[in-house]
Amino acid sequence: MELSVQLVVILFFVALIAGFIDAIAGGGGLITIPALLMTGMPPALALGTNKLQACGGSFSASLYFLRKRAVDLKTFFLIILMTFIGAVLGTVLIQAVDASIIKKILPVLVLLIGLYFLFTPKLGDEDRHQRISYAAFAFTAGLGIGFYDGFFGPGTGSLFSLACVTLLGFNLAKATAHAKVLNFTSNIASLIFFLLGGQIMWTVGLAMMAGQFIGANWGAKMVLSKGKALIRPMVVVMSFIMTAKMAYDQGWFG
């Protein structure tokens, strides 16, 4: 299929906005996937193209956080590795099973994340006691959330942030930085299998990747400068919007 230059330009700006929001609170796919589907792309092609452009955003944000030394790759290496493995397993499995059960559960899960951040106002204000070791986190949250991202995906960034805050005791800004690195890891793992399946529209994907790269860089700067004052309300709002969108798609409202 061929798309007009005007439409590609529009998708570039859609990705820019999505990258900015995703770097701060997650949920960028809520914007980009519907936009891609509206072009008339088959779902598999839209998902593959979305993974390509999402890698631009998560890479840009991750690179910024690494340059600012907000993430220590050495101490996080095992978690990154298990996230990658989990995403590979999830991507392989989704091609063989029905994801309808996950789709039905997901709105409730994302809603709970939003409510958790809303009703625990001091959560993530500052570093707290670490509940589990990095190794235990790698084989539980890293592997599990990575698997989920490869299997389905929406809300992955929020899940990683919540896990870093509650299990590792990170403050919100630190959790968001580490969540973005892990999200980039799982995006790359999934992208590899979409590449193998030929489910990517390169013109659109590369244009949107450029938009994501710019938007995510702006968003990452806001995370480190504004911190919790910006992250918490955006996580809550995006969680509620994602819940409403997914529930509507499943016909919860008749």
Secondary structure, DSSP 8 states (H G I E B T S, - for coil): ----HHHHHHHHHHHHHHHHHHHHHS-THHHHHHHHHTTT--HHHHHHHHHHHHHHHHHHHHHHHHHTT-S-HHHHHHHHHHHHHHHHHHHHHHTTS--HHHHHHHHHHHHHHHHHHHH-TTTTSS-----S-HHHHIIIIIHHHHHHHHHT-TTHHHHHHHHHHHHH---HHHHHHHHHHHHHHHHHHHHHHHHHTT---HHHHHHHHHHHHHHHHHHHHHHHHHTHHHHHHHHHHHHHHHHHHHHHHTTTT-
